Structure formats: C-alpha cells, structure tokens
Amino acid sequence: MTEDWGDRSTAELMSRYLPKEMGHGVPTAGWRICLAHEFKEKRKPFQAKDVSLENIVEHIGLGIRYLKWWYKKTQVEKKAPFIDMFRALPLRQIYGAPLGGIGGGTITRGWRGEFCRWQLTPGMYQYKTVTANQFTVCLRRDGQTLYQQVLCVERPPRLQGWNWGYCGEYAYYHALYPRAWTVYHLPGQNVTLTCRQVSPVIPHDYQDSCLPVVVFIWDVENKNDYALDVTIMFTMLNGSGHKDDKGGGHWNEPFHLPKQGEAVSGVLLHHCTSVNPYTLCIAAPEQPNGEVSHQTAFSPKGTCSDLWSDLMADGRLESPTGSSPPTAQGEKVAAALAASCSVSPRGRNTLEFCLAWDMPVITFGARERQHHRRYTRYFGSKGDAAPSLSHYALTHYKAWEKKIEEWQADVLQDSSLPAWYKSALFNELYFVTDGGTVWTELPEDADVSGGVRSEDGGLPAQPPVVKEYGRFAYLEGQEYRMYNTYDVHFYASFALIMLWPKLALSVQYDIAGSVVQQDLTQRLHLMSGRSAAVKAKNVVPHDIGDPDDEPWQRVNAYLIHDTAHWKDLNLKFVLQVYRDYHLTQDQQYLQDMWPICQAVMESELKFDLDGDGLIENSGFADQTYDGWTVTGPSAYCGGLWLASLCVMCKMATLLDNQEARQRYRDILDRGSVAFEKLLWNGKYYNYDSSGRDLSNSIMSDQCAGQWFLRASGLGEGDSQVFPKENIRAALRSIFDLNVMSFGGGQMGAVNGMRPEGVPDRSSVQSDEVWIGVVYGLAATMIHEVNVVATLKTFYASRFNAAVQCAGTSQQDFHYDYNIRHFLKVHPALSIVRIFLWGLYPLCSNIRWLKDCKVASVRFVSMSTSS
C-alpha cells in the first residue's frame, strides 16, 4: 500500500459529486465527502463478536456484579452509569467538526449540515438532530424570488411548508479542524455557495480559545451575467432537542449591539432550565450594502409555512417588536435570522453569521458546587454575554483564521508529509473541545491538595498556573465518562503539552493534589468483588471523577478494579512530570512536583517484593490493560518502572539532591539487571516472567518506557536504561509479528502476538489494536531507527490503519469525529483520539517518507537479517 490509498478512498467518498468546481478557498488537505455518500458498514459500541468462551466464563462474576450495580445506579439513584453497557447509543456516521472553543461546551454539526450532537452541560451528551436548525438560501432577481431551498438533503416529516430535499450530489463537505467547509452548487442557478465554519481553537492562546462561539462565513459566487440578491436564513430552536425544550418558560428577544464602529444584530434564545440555564445567540453583522432581518419567535411544529412565505415574499423577515412571551409547558419556540446582500454579475460577496452559547455558571451532576467557565474571566458570569460574544467573534474571526493558517502552514506545505497525516493531525484534535471538555476558573475557596502544604509533601492551595489558567478536564470517551483518565492521558498528553502547555501543567497539578489526599469510603470493585477505599493516599488516581457526580472533589469514578494496586499510574505520572519539565523548562513546576514524585515512587516500591530493584505485577490485570492478566515482572510495567527511576535520577540532579539521586540510581542498576535477566529472550521482552504458557507473548507496548525517555531527551548516552540492541531487536520482532503478521500488515500493531505468528487471545484486550499504543510505538521506532519511512508499519502497510482507526474510521467508516480508541471488539466508538501529536515533534524535525521505498527496504532487511 502507498499514500495513494488515501486518494482512492477520498475518490470513493466523492464519487457521487457531480460538479467540477470545488468552491471558494477550500484547502487541499483534510477529509472530504460528497453529501450524497452512503456508508455501508454500521457499528455499535460494545459489540464483541469473537470473544472466546473461556473469556466469557472468566468474566461471569464481573457481569453479574455490573448488572446489580447498573440496576442500582439507573433505577434507584436515577443516575447515568459512567459506562453503560446496556444503553449504548449507535454512534452514527454523520458527525462533522464540532463547533466552539475549548471547555465552553460544544455543538456538533454533521457533514450533511445537521445540528446533531450537543454537549452544553459539561461531559453529558445529547444525540439529537434538531430539524428546525437549518440554513436556507433565497435567490432574487429584479424583485422576484427565483429559488428558495433549505440546504439539507433530508426530507423530514416536520416543517412540511419548507422546500426540503436538496440534491446531495451537488455538494460536498471538507474538514480541516478547527475549520470546515461545505460547498453547495445550486442546480440550475449557476450559483455556488461555500460555507466556512471557524471555531477559535488556537495553540498557545488561553483567551479566545475558550470562547463558546462559531462563525459561519458564506461566500456567494454568482456565475450569471446578471446581478442577484441573495439571502441566507439561519433558523435555530431554543434548546437542544432535549425533553426540557418543552419544559416551559423559554423565551426569545432581538438585540442590536453597536461597538467600536461595528454593529451586530440578532436574536437571543433564553433557555430557562432550573439547572445550567443558557442562552443561544444567532447574530450577523450589519453591512452598508446588506440587510439583517429576523423573526424573533416561531413555532417549529406544523408546516411553518408562514416563515417560509415571509422570506420568499421579499428575501427578508418581518417580526413583531419586543420579546416573545415565555413558552407554555409542552411548547417549543425557535427563531430565524436572515442576512442579505447583492452579488454583481460574475461576482462574489460574503455573508457572515455567528452562533454563540452562554452557560457561564455550571454545576455537575451532584449539584454540590458551582463552577465558572473560563470565558467568564473576559465576558462575565451574569448570563448576559451572548451579544458581546457574538460581536467579538464576528470582529475577530479573521485574526483567528490567520493564526490557524500560520500554525498549520508548516505541516500543510511540507510535500514530504503524506495527505493522511496532514488530515489526521488536525482533524483528530477535535477531541480537545468535543471530549466532554470543561475549562473552569479555580474557585476562590479551592485547595488542590486538600490542605496538605508543600512543607508536608503537598502543594500550595492554589498553584499560580492553576489560578491563572484554570482547571481543565476531558473525558476518556463519550461511552467511558471519566474525566482525565490518567492511563489514557499518558498517550494523549502530547497534544496538550505541545499546544496548550499551561493546561497540561494544570492537569498535572490537579492529579498531584489528589495524590496526597485519600477517600477511605469503602465500595465494591466489580472485577474482584471485594471492597476497598475509593482513593488511597500517595497513589495516582485513575481519573478525577464523573461529570454526573462532582469531579475534582470525588475522584476515581472507575470502579472495575481497585487502581491503588495498579502498577502503571504512578509511573506515568513521574514520566509526564519530567517530560513536561523538559518541554517547558518550568523550574517551579519541577520543584512543586518533586515531593509528589517521591511519594508515588515510595508507594510503587512496595511492589518490589523480592528487593531486586524490579517491581512485580500481582496476578490480575493491574495496569491500563485492565482485562489482560499479568504476573510477576513484566515488560510493560517493568519498563515504565525503570524509565521512572531514570527520570527520578535526572530530577534529583537538577534539584541538587545527590542523596536521592544515588538511591534511585542504585535501585535502577539492580532493577535493570533483573529486567534483562527475567524478561529478555534474545529477540524481545516477554510479556511477563510468570512462566505461564502465554508469558512469552510479544506485547506491542513493551517499549513504552523507552518511548517516554526519548521523548524527554533521555534514553541514550549517560541516561540509557535499556540496551540499544535489545530495543531495536524488540522493535523488529513487533514489526514482523504484531504488525506484518496481523491483518495482512494493514491494521497497525496488535496488542499481543504469539511467537508462532497468531494473536494472543488469552484476554479480551490482547488481540485488539489500541490507537494510542500504535502511535507510541511509531514514535519509538522513529527515535530508534531515525527514519520514519523505515517502518512499513506506518506507510507501506497502510498506517491509515492506525491513523484512521485501522484504515477505516476516517475514510471508509467515518468515525473521525466519533472516535474508536480500540479496534476489533469496538467496546467504545468515541474515545479520546489526540494521540497522533506524540509523533508530531519527530515528524516536524525530519523529512520522513521522502525516500520511503529505500527506507522500507532498509528496515525489512534489518528484520530479515536478525
């Protein structure tokens, strides 16, 4: 396979697109699809079809305990389970780039133009397509309406007075996050519309990037020999398709805001719920040669022909003055905004709209505390910011686009980088906003470490970076509703530390603060059936909580295992601390984190049962592979342990603590000897040293410790931990077996592979492909071989397989804004997918893939010669 596979896939997605013109200003790189395309394969979360009988029997106890817990949670407590195996929603292949900045809630507009997914209440999703939310075009010539069409390919049963059923073969969608384009050719009208949506997601920007706004820019191209008057109408329901839309008390009002020589007009839609009320705002700038008109309120039930006729009559809307009355219970209300302009013969003109949403003060599911979103620092928390937000967006979006283009230019203009990489690198970043993300101000009374101060091994109550830049949290996935799941964050954290490093450090301070706290409340853990404390002291939490509870205050929503006994979480914290220091050179951060790192390493040391300097796993799935049992010293956890000892030595040196350095050095020296003796078999590191039949499986993630060392500027020379020849040999084994012997070499690297070339099926996870692991493996190979293209894993064997979720999610099946973290069993379809940024610093510093064929031959020859 070569890069043209991606071209062929795009050609298939665009095969039904009829026009030759591609619209105005649409970039080459990105994900592109004709609006008439139909996906053949449909999938649901948690649909395992090839789990062995042995694995089913092994998990019967877990299943029974989960069922009891699920019943209590849903039927007694009336709460949503953090993992709901019984009511998983089919995540349809309809989603496009989400709207809005970071942490203020998101609205997802599908690639066909529908408003179809809502995350306004933090971390909680509504999967509702709201029929009334549409763009409509009206073309007029010499005072007569020639054409009026809802720009929607569907024919819904509601609003029958509107002209639905736009022909999707004349339109296509193109995404390059945080922007997206939809190009519509109006059949028979010789007019092309290009709608560009812009969200303020800008690296190293901590002000505009938090705004809950999106701007739609409509470029209208008139290819006729006569002038046209063009109106775009934007309609919006007061609500999100949720049952509370009919709760009563919602109302709309028009507004006009002149400021700094620019005026904006629109409609405010006040959604007055008792919990987390918000205001939606549709707005447009007033232009000298254009007109903005509105309909403050209309009922979105029935045919709604009056609104349609009003627009058709003269290309503008009429509305009674003043606000609409509050809705009665059981009734819904919507609003419409129309912007008009003239387009000269063979000319082009532009219309602009803004959608903003203002939910400044939020509560999570437990409703115990109020939190102020980050943007309230700049726009206030009274709930009246929507007009100012829309005005700011409409007068600043051009500056945002300039910054976005400058940020993306180095990648997009690099001819040595393949198209799939350019598309995936930016499009996968959508999860930073649409991962149930919340970004809040630190409350005045907050204490991140629960009263444990620095002199006692804790932290300042309000570390400056958290106080200045706020708190940030994102979900493991829409089906795995836990904030800042730390074992997964380990793989995904590169995006934050590279693009918004202050947020990355803020996350670390929150994790560190929870380390020194404890919650001795006893609860049942579903895998073992035993009760244990929710959170032990001096261990890293699995997550910082469930948005349906009270995150930050109550951590560890995950209750499958007691993660106090997991072997990898503490180590991943230590490794990330040093990696973050290496990239930021923040000395205060290093000093603050040092005592926390010492505490978790002391907790970890108790797992070295025989004193040989190497920790042992405990005979259950006590690490991120929480369904894959591991016993004794293991390649994964043992490698992370040795890497952590190495960075502890480095940090001790930086902090001039020679006593600590020597202590960790001594443990590292002994542990390294034990690691090589117990796990190295001449070709790779065994999965574990238990002597079980499957202990010599080849784990694709066995070099994770080396990956993080190299990403932190360590792992060679004086800081070398693992013999270089062993790392290279292990990577060759992984390439030959986990990659090339799995899925025809076109599916990435399977987690576990047997030496005889068949997947390890001893667990439900050993024969899956995990995307973050594959990216980490790619980065390790780049570091060690120094030429990305040597790895057929990531090029000739269709690394789209890893990049696009096993060659399918973005291109063939379209789960790119609805992402799978795992492959094969598909337990979840929308898991954090920003892992690719772990590769970016390497790919940006070398011209990889330029000489792919030569390099591939080089790596393959290395494999065969070994």
C-alpha positions, 0 to 999 in steps of 0.5 A: 500500500502507498499514500495513494490509498488515501486518494482512492478512498477520498475518490470513493467518498466523492464519487457521487459529486457531480460538479467540477468546481470545488468552491471558494478557498477550500484547502487541499488537505483534510477529509472530504465527502460528497453529501450524497455518500452512503456508508455501508458498514454500521457499528455499535459500541460494545459489540464483541463478536469473537470473544472466546468462551473461556473469556466469557466464563472468566468474566461471569462474576464481573457481569453479574456484579455490573448488572446489580450495580447498573440496576442500582445506579439507573433505577434507584439513584436515577443516575447515568452509569459512567459506562453503560453497557446496556444503553449504548447509543449507535454512534452514527456516521454523520458527525462533522467538526464540532463547533466552539472553543475549548471547555465552553461546551460544544455543538456538533454539526454533521457533514450533511449540515445537521445540528446533531450532537450537543454537549452544553452541560459539561461531559453529558451528551445529547444525540439529537438532530434538531430539524428546525436548525437549518440554513436556507438560501433565497435567490432574487432577481429584479424583485422576484424570488427565483429559488428558495431551498433549505440546504439539507438533503433530508426530507423530514416529516416536520416543517412540511411548508419548507422546500426540503430535499436538496440534491446531495450530489451537488455538494460536498463537505471538507474538514480541516479542524478547527475549520470546515467547509461545505460547498453547495452548487445550486442546480440550475442557478449557476450559483455556488455557495461555500460555507466556512465554519471557524471555531477559535481553537488556537495553540498557545492562546488561553483567551479566545480559545475558550470562547463558546462561539462559531462563525459561519462565513458564506461566500456567494459566487454568482456565475450569471451575467446578471446581478442577484440578491441573495439571502441566507436564513439561519433558523435555530430552536431554543434548546437542544432537542432535549425533553426540557425544550418543552419544559416551559418558560423559554423565551426569545428577544432581538438585540442590536449591539453597536461597538467600536464602529461595528454593529451586530444584530440578532436574536437571543434564545433564553433557555430557562432550565432550573439547572445550567440555564443558557442562552443561544445567540444567532447574530450577523453583522450589519453591512452598508450594502446588506440587510439583517432581518429576523423573526424573533419567535416561531413555532417549529411544529406544523408546516411553518409555512408562514416563515417560509412565505415571509422570506420568499415574499421579499428575501427578508423577515418581518417580526413583531417588536419586543420579546416573545412571551415565555413558552407554555409547558409542552411548547417549543419556540425557535427563531430565524435570522436572515442576512442579505446582500447583492452579488454583481454579475460574475461576482462574489460577496460574503455573508457572515453569521455567528452562533454563540452559547452562554452557560457561564455558571455550571454545576455537575451532576451532584449539584454540590458546587458551582463552577465558572467557565473560563470565558467568564474571566473576559465576558462575565458570569451574569448570563448576559454575554451572548451579544458581546460574544457574538460581536467579538467573534464576528470582529475577530474571526479573521485574526483567528483564521490567520493564526490557524493558517500560520500554525498549520502552514508548516505541516500543510506545505511540507510535500514530504508529509503524506495527505493522511497525516496532514488530515489526521493531525488536525482533524483528530484534535477535535477531541480537545473541545468535543471530549466532554471538555470543561475549562473552569476558573479555580474557585476562590475557596479551592485547595488542590491538595486538600490542605496538605502544604508543600512543607508536608509533601503537598502543594500550595492551595492554589498553584499560580498556573492553576489560578491563572489558567484554570482547571481543565478536564476531558473525558476518556470517551463519550461511552467511558465518562471519566474525566482525565483518565490518567492511563489514557492521558499518558498517550494523549498528553502530547497534544496538550503539552505541545499546544496548550502547555499551561493546561497540561501543567494544570492537569498535572497539578490537579492529579498531584493534589489528589495524590496526597489526599485519600477517600477511605469510603469503602465500595465494591470493585466489580472485577474482584468483588471485594471492597476497598477505599475509593482513593488511597493516599500517595497513589495516582488516581485513575481519573478525577471523577464523573461529570454526573457526580462532582469531579475534582472533589470525588475522584476515581469514578472507575470502579472495575478494579481497585487502581491503588494496586495498579502498577502503571499510574504512578509511573506515568505520572513521574514520566509526564512530570519530567517530560513536561519539565523538559518541554517547558523548562518550568523550574517551579513546576519541577520543584512543586512536583518533586515531593509528589514524585517521591511519594508515588515512587515510595508507594510503587516500591512496595511492589518490589517484593523480592528487593531486586530493584524490579517491581512485580505485577500481582496476578490480575490485570493491574495496569491500563490493560485492565482485562489482560492478566499479568504476573510477576515482572513484566515488560510493560510495567517493568519498563515504565518502572525503570524509565521512572527511576531514570527520570527520578535520577535526572530530577534529583540532579537538577534539584541538587539532591545527590542523596536521592539521586544515588538511591534511585540510581542504585535501585535502577542498576539492580532493577535493570539487571533483573529486567534483562535477566527475567524478561529478555529472550534474545529477540524481545521482552516477554510479556511477563516472567510468570512462566505461564504458557502465554508469558512469552507473548510479544506485547506491542507496548513493551517499549513504552518506557523507552518511548517516554525517555526519548521523548524527554531527551533521555534514553541514550548516552549517560541516561540509557536504561535499556540496551540499544540492541535489545530495543531495536531487536524488540522493535523488529520482532513487533514489526514482523509479528504484531504488525506484518503478521496481523491483518495482512500488515494493514491494521497497525500493531496488535496488542499481543502476538504469539511467537508462532505468528497468531494473536494472543487471545488469552484476554479480551484486550490482547488481540485488539489494536489500541490507537494510542499504543500504535502511535507510541510505538511509531514514535519509538521506532522513529527515535530508534531507527531515525527514519520514519519511512523505515517502518512499513508499519506506518506507510507501506502497510497502510498506517491509515490503519492506525491513523484512521482507526485501522484504515477505516474510521476516517475514510471508509467508516467515518468515525473521525469525529466519533472516535474508536480508541480500540479496534476489533471488539469496538467496546467504545466508538468515541474515545479520546483520539489526540494521540497522533501529536506524540509523533508530531515533534519527530515528524516536524524535525525530519523529512520522513517518507521522502525516500520511503521505498529505500527506507522500507527496504532498509528496515525489512532487511534489518528484520530479515537479517536478525 
